[in-house]
Amino acid sequence: MQQIGCPHAAKERQVSIDYPWRLVNKKPQPCFTTIIQKGCSFCDVAVDKGYMGAVNEAAIQQQLLCLPDGPDGRKIPFELINESPLIKLSRIFDLADDLADNVSEGPSGELSQINLTLRADYLLKGLRPLEAALEIATKKNVR
């Protein structure tokens, strides 16, 4: 939900990669190759892998709507995997409220739990928006 990729995924860098040891022994010069890469070396969501960008709010609402309802009638817990979700986390509650207001029958838009997976440095940078989102979550009994 929200966005695909991360801010680092847009940065282009030249990276030198060492040849495997067996190839180095057969041909000593050069011992590396240089490639252009975006994102961290372990990244699988960078723009050069075909991802990166924002997901519009209608798509987020559709994702929320498609989550099954749990036994209590609220949406089952879901995991929000985002490098930096805290700035827009409160907006997810607004989108869920809009969904609940506009759905008369069928699945509800009420959330039960959001599990966050994010970068630790963005957690520290986003404490104020996190506190605001936690206040909303507490009022709505969302874990």
C-alpha positions in Angstrom: 0.0 0.0 0.0 1.0 3.6 -0.4 4.1 3.4 -2.5 6.4 1.0 -4.1 10.2 1.4 -3.7 12.1 3.8 -1.6 13.9 7.1 -1.9 17.3 5.4 -2.4 15.9 3.4 -5.3 16.0 6.4 -7.6 19.7 7.2 -7.0 21.9 6.0 -9.8 25.4 4.8 -8.9 28.3 3.1 -10.6 29.1 -0.1 -8.8 32.2 -2.2 -9.2 31.6 -5.9 -8.9 34.5 -8.3 -8.5 34.7 -11.3 -10.8 34.3 -14.7 -9.2 37.6 -16.1 -8.0 38.0 -18.7 -10.7 37.6 -16.1 -13.5 40.2 -13.8 -11.8 42.7 -16.6 -11.8 42.2 -17.2 -15.5 42.3 -13.6 -16.6 43.9 -11.3 -14.0 43.1 -8.0 -15.7 40.6 -6.5 -15.0 39.4 -8.2 -11.8 36.0 -6.4 -11.7 33.3 -5.0 -13.9 31.4 -1.8 -13.5 27.7 -1.5 -13.8 25.1 1.3 -13.3 22.7 0.4 -10.5 19.8 2.1 -8.7 19.0 1.4 -5.1 21.0 -0.8 -2.7 22.7 -3.9 -3.9 20.2 -6.1 -2.2 17.2 -4.1 -3.4 14.4 -5.8 -5.3 12.0 -2.9 -5.7 14.2 -0.2 -7.3 13.2 1.6 -10.5 15.8 -0.4 -12.5 13.9 -3.6 -11.5 10.7 -2.1 -12.8 9.2 -0.6 -9.6 9.1 2.7 -7.8 6.4 5.2 -7.5 3.3 6.1 -5.6 0.1 4.0 -5.4 -3.0 6.2 -5.8 -5.6 6.3 -3.0 -8.3 4.6 -5.0 -6.0 1.6 -5.3 -5.3 1.6 -1.6 -9.0 1.7 -0.8 -9.5 -1.2 -3.2 -6.8 -3.1 -1.4 -8.5 -2.4 1.9 -11.9 -3.4 0.5 -10.5 -6.7 -0.7 -9.1 -7.7 2.7 -11.3 -10.3 4.2 -13.3 -9.5 7.3 -12.3 -11.3 10.5 -14.7 -12.9 13.0 -15.3 -9.5 14.7 -16.4 -8.0 11.3 -13.4 -5.8 11.0 -10.6 -6.3 8.4 -8.1 -9.0 9.2 -4.6 -7.7 10.2 -2.4 -6.7 7.4 1.3 -5.8 7.0 2.2 -2.5 5.6 5.7 -2.9 4.1 7.1 0.4 3.2 10.5 2.1 3.7 8.9 5.2 5.1 5.1 4.8 5.8 4.7 7.0 8.8 4.1 10.3 7.0 1.0 8.9 5.4 -0.1 6.3 8.0 -2.9 8.5 9.4 -4.3 8.8 5.9 -4.9 5.1 5.7 -7.3 5.5 8.6 -9.1 8.3 6.7 -9.3 6.0 3.6 -10.7 3.2 5.7 -13.3 5.5 7.3 -14.4 6.8 3.9 -14.7 3.2 2.8 -16.8 2.3 5.9 -19.0 5.3 5.3 -19.7 4.4 1.6 -20.2 0.6 2.0 -23.7 -0.2 3.1 -23.6 -3.9 2.7 -20.8 -6.5 2.4 -17.3 -6.1 3.7 -16.6 -3.3 6.2 -13.9 -0.8 6.1 -13.0 -1.0 9.8 -9.4 -1.9 10.5 -8.3 -4.3 13.2 -4.5 -4.2 13.1 -1.7 -2.8 11.0 1.7 -4.5 11.2 4.4 -2.1 10.2 7.7 -3.1 8.4 9.9 -0.1 7.8 13.4 1.1 8.0 14.7 1.9 11.5 16.1 5.3 10.5 12.6 6.3 9.1 11.0 5.2 12.4 13.3 7.6 14.3 12.6 10.4 11.8 8.9 9.9 11.8 8.1 9.8 15.5 5.6 12.7 15.3 3.5 11.2 12.5 3.7 7.9 14.3 2.4 9.4 17.5 -0.5 11.0 15.6 -1.3 7.7 13.9 -1.2 5.8 17.2 -3.7 8.3 18.8 -6.1 7.6 15.9 -5.5 3.8 16.3 -6.2 4.0 20.0 -9.5 5.8 19.5 -10.5 3.2 16.9 -9.3 0.2 18.9 -6.8 -0.7 16.1 -3.7 -2.5 17.1 
